[in-house]
């Protein structure tokens, strides 16, 4: 039985019903986004099912509402339905691939909103996570949309350390130290920190935490190439620069650096430890520029 008397009436009702359901779903989604008690994973799943309901309602009113559809011969209706189904399948194959990839990402949870990550060559902060895509803001303040299917097939680097519960100092040190700090890669102590200095610095950081759980720690690294000429003088200036960032409490913990390779130039890896990814996002480009200025001054 056809729901409406004419195709025009069906079209008008379809627009009204479609718009009403659409704005109702938007309203519910906005409430979910503002509710801190509902986890991100549940919000994404709820939004997904709301969209499915919206599509089903539209399909129902199109099939049952338009009188013109009832005049089509049943055998042609079957052919038409098959053709439409095939077209929808091809058109939505990418969407469903992204949905499946989104479900996989929700299960493995390689990153969360606010994490500082690298996807292939793009580095930035995750601003939003959806069932089909994420939005990444780069250091150039450019918003990039990455489909979930693209993320699944890409190399993802997360600069976040989830330290977990506070146990003791040795446990904290084990989780926070890099291979260079643990002595796997030896460095010249004339240029870099000695073990006593590292120990004292970490104890000061450990004593800052009174809660049972540590905050999320962001461990961001980047490399710079130094010429051999004037290297010792450059490193002393770098040490003063790092100390100034600690004095200003920009990154909370003092930036670290280690020699990681000797080739045509000396490759130094810099490591920023902070509990706020926005600080890396806002201050790391300036920090890197100041290091570059020191290198250029020695040339």
N, C-alpha and C positions, 0 to 999 in steps of 0.2 A: 504493500500500500504506500502510495506516494504521500509524503508529509505535507506538501504545499500544492496549491491549485495551479500555479503557473511558474515558468522558469524565472521570470522577473521577481516574483515574490520569494522564490527559493534563493535567488542571488542576494536580495536585500537581507533576508534572515541569516544567510551564510556570512555576510559581511558583519552584521551586528553580533552574531554569536561568536564568530572568529575573533573579532576585536575584543569582546568582553572576556573571553577565555584567555586571550593573549595578555591583556592588562592584569587580569587576576593572577596569572602565573608570574608576571613581572613583580607584582606586589608581594606575593609569597616569597619569591626569591630574594627581594630586598630585605624582608624581615629575617630570612635565614642568614643573609650576609652580615646583618647587624647583631646577630645573637652569638656571643662568645661561647655559650655553653654547648653549641652544636659543632662537632668536629668537622674539619674541612671535607674529609672523605664522605661523611653522611650528607653534607650539603650538596656535593657534586652528584651523588646518587639520586637524591630527592629531585634536584633540578632536571636530571636526565629523565626520570619517570614522568615528571610534569610535562616535559616536551613530547614524550611519547603519547600521553593522554591528549594533548592538544592536537597532534596529527591524527589520532584515531577519531576524535570528534569531528574534525573537518572532513575526513574520508567518509564517515557515516552520513553526514548531512549532504555531501555531494552525491553519493549513491542513492540514498533514500529520499532526497529532497527534490531533485529536479525531475519534473514529469517527462522531459525529453528522453531521458535514459530508459524509461519504461517502454517507449515506443520502438526501441531497437530490437531487432530479431534476436532471440536467445543465442543462436549459433554465432552471430556477429558479436554479440555481447561477450561471449567467451573469448573470441579472438581479440577483441578490443581490450578486455581485462588482461589477457596474457601479454599483449603488446605494452600496455601501460606498466604492468608489473616488471617486464624486462627493462623498460626505460628507467623506471625507478631504481631497479637493482643496479644498473650501470651508473646512474647518476649518484647514488648513495653509497657506492662501494668504498669510495675514499672516506666518507663520513663514518661508515661502520668500522673501517680499518683503524681510524683515529679513536673511535669509541673503545674498541678492543684494546688498543695500545694504552688508552687512558686508564682502563681497568687494571691492566698489568702494572702501570706506573703507580696506581693507588696501592697495589699489593706490595710492591717492592720498595716504594717510598724513597727514591734516590735523592729527593730534595723536597723542601717545603717553601711556602711563601716567605719571602724575606731572606732566603739563603743566597749566598754569593756563589754562582756556578759558572762553568765554562762548557758550552755545547759546541763541539768542533772548534771553530776559531772565535766564537762570540762569547765574551765575558760580560756578566752583569748580574743584577739582582732580580730574583723571581718576583714579579709584581702580582701575578694571578695565575691560578691553576684551574683549568676547565676540563671537561670530559673529552674534548677534542683538541685542545691546544693550551699552551701556556704563553704568557706575556713576559718577555725579558727586557729589562731596561739596561742598556749598555753604559759604559763609562762616558760615552759621548752624548748621554741623555737621549738616546734614540730607543724607541719602543719597538721591539721585534717580536712577531708572533711565530712561534714554533709549533708545528702540528705534532701531536703525540706519536704518530707513526714515524715522523722524522726523528724525534728524540730517541725512540726505541732503537733505531738503526745508527745512532750517532754515539761518539765518545763523550761521556758526561763526566766532568770533574767537579766535585762539590768541595768547597773550601771550608766546610763546617765540621767541627769536632764536637760530637755529642758525648761529653765526658761522663755524664750520668751522676750517680750518687757519690757523695763525699765520704771517702773511707779514711785514708791517711795520706800523709805527704808523699810517701814513696809511690803510692798508687797514682796520685795526681801527677807526679814527675814522669812516671812511665808513660802516661797517656799524652802528655803535652810535649815531650822532647822529640826532636827530629833525629834522624840517623847521625847527622853531623854532631849534635849535642852529645850523643851517646858514645862518641869516639870511633864510630865505624869509618868515618872519613876524617883523617887528622888534618889540622890546620896549624899555621904558624902562630904561636901564642904572642909573638911580638905585634901581630896585626889584630888578633881576635881575642875573644874572651877566654879566661882560664876557668877551670872547673869550679873553683871557689866562688867566682863571680856569678856563674850560672846558678849555683846552689843557693846563694843568698837572694838573688833576684826571684827565683821560683818560690822560695819560702815567703817572701814578702807578698807575692801574688796569692799563694795558698791561704795566708792568714786573712786576706781580704774577704773570704767567703765564710759567712756564718750560717747560711742555709744548708739544708740537708742535700740539696741537689745543686750542682754547678750550673751556672748559666751556659747557654750555647756559646762555644768559642769558635771564632772564624780564623782560620789559619791560611792566609793568602800569601802566595809566593810569586816572585817575578825575578828575572835575571837581567844583569847589565854587564856589558863588556868593557873592561878596563885595559888601557895600554900598559906595558911593563914600565915605561918611563914615568916616573913620578908616582908609582903605585902606592908606596908607603905613605907619602904625603897625602894622597887622595883618601886613603883609608882613615887616616887621623881626622881629616875633615869630615868624612862620613860618620865617624864615631861621634863627633861633636854634633852633627846634624841629628843623629838618632837620639842623643841625650836631650837635645832641645825639644824633640817631639815627646819624650817622656816627661820633661819638666812642664810642658804645656798640657799634659794628660790628654793628648789627642787620641792615642790608640790604647790607653790604659796600661799596656805592657810595652816595654822598649822594643823597637824594631831590631831584628837580628840579621846577620849576614854571614855567609860562609863561602870560601872558595870551592867551586865544584868542578872546574876544568882549567887546564893550561893548554893553550894552543897558540894561534897567532896573537891572541890577547888573553887576559886573565878573566875568566867568567866567574862572577860573584852572584850568588843567589841571595836575595833579600826576602825576609819573612816577617809579615805583620801579624801580630796576635791581638785580637780585639773581641769584645763581646757584643759589638754593634756593627753589623755589616754596612750600615749607612756611613760609618766613619771611614771605612775603606773606600766606599763609593765616592765620598766627598773629598777625601784627603790624599788617597794614594797617587792620583795623577800629579798633584803638586809635589809630593814626596819624590816621585820618580824624576820629575823635572829638575828638582834641586840636586839630585844625584848626578843627572846628566850635565848640569851646569858645572859641578865640581870636576867631572871628567874632562869637559871641554876646556876648563881653565888650565889644565895641566898639559894640554896639547901644544 
